């Protein structure tokens, strides 16, 4: 035995988590709007991500991210009534990863009604026309 000792200096750096991602979604009642959240899997095994929301109008299907890759989670907002704008905090979990939080600013709008399109033609004849439909 040489009675020699080795000492190691270990530095641990604590990094605060990034701010919560904030998304704004507008949808007409009985219609839906969607957005995509990018999720990352740094592990060598697949990770299943689950979406947790306190409001039933905000949903997403579970997503499996392959090892060392990213996956897209589609979050859908489908309001059924007109409500004042609200802010909802949701989170995504994927074991062994920790939770990731998202803030959604949800705005429900009245259904847009299109003006009627009137076409006149002589009986027994045909007519052609075209319309442009814009989705606001």
N, C-alpha and C positions, 0 to 999 in steps of 0.2 A: 504494500500500500504506500502510495506516495503522499497521501494526505493533501492532495490538491483538490481544490473545489472550483467548480465553474459557476459563475453567476450570470444570469440572463436578465436583461432589462426588457420588460414587456410593457408596451404602451397600448392602452385601450382608448379608442376614441369613440365617444358616444355621439351619434348624429341624430338630431331630432327628425321626426318623420315629416315629410313634405305636407304642406297645407292640404286640406281637404279639397278635392277637385269639385268645382261648382259648375253645374250644367243647367241651362234654361230650356224648358220644353213648352211649346204652345201646341194645343190640339183643340179642334172643334169637338163638341159633344158627339158621341156615337161614331167618332173617327179616331184615328190613332196617329201618334208621332213616335218616332224611334230615334235612338242615338246609339253609338257604338262606344264601348269602354274597352281599352286595350289592357289585357292582363298578362303578366309575365311569370313564367315558371323557370326558376334558375336551377331546379333540382334534376337529378338523373332519372326520376320516375315521373309518370304522369300525375297531374294534380287536377282534381275536380273543383271548380269554383262554383259557389252557390250565392245567389243574390237574396238579400233579406230587406224587405220593405215593410213599413208600418201602414202603408195605404194600398188597398187592393187595385187601384188604377195603374200602379207602377209595377211592371212584371218583367222577368227575364228568365230564360231557360238556362239550366245548369250547363256549364261549358267545361270540357276536358282540354287542358293544355298539355301538349306533348312535352317530353323532357327538353329542357334548355331551349324553349321557344316561347312565342307569344300567341295569345288567342284573343278573338274578338267576342265580347259579350254584347248582345243586342238588348237594350233596355227599351221597353215599349210603354208609352203613356196613353191610356184609353179612358178619358173622362166620360161619365154617364150623365152628369148634371153640371150646370154652370155654377161655379164656386168662385169666391174671391181667390186671387193668387195665393199660393202657399209654398212654404219652404219645407222640404222633407229631407231628413238625413237618412241615408241607407248605407248598408255595408255589404262587402263581398268577402266571403271566407273561402279558404282553400287550405286544407291541412297538408303539410305542416306549417304553412305560411300563416302569418297573423292576419287580422282583419284590415281591410282597406275601406276607408269611408268616402262617401260621395254625397254632395248636397245637390238636390234638384229643386229648382225654382219652377213650380208647375203653374201653368196658366191655362184655364179652360175657357173656350170661346163659344159663342153661339154658332149654330150651324149656318153656313153661308148658303143662301138660296140663290140660284141662278135665275135671271129673268127668262120668261118663256120665249121660245123661238117660234115665230109664226111663219108659216109657209103657205103661199097660195098658188094654186095651179088650176088650170081648166080641167073639168071632168074628162077623163079618158086620155089625158096627156101626161107626160112625165116632165119633171123639172129637176135640175141639178143645182146643188148649192153646197157651200162649204162653210164651216164655222171654226173659229179658233177658241179653244177652251184653255183658260189660264188657271192654274192652281195657285191661289195666293198663299 
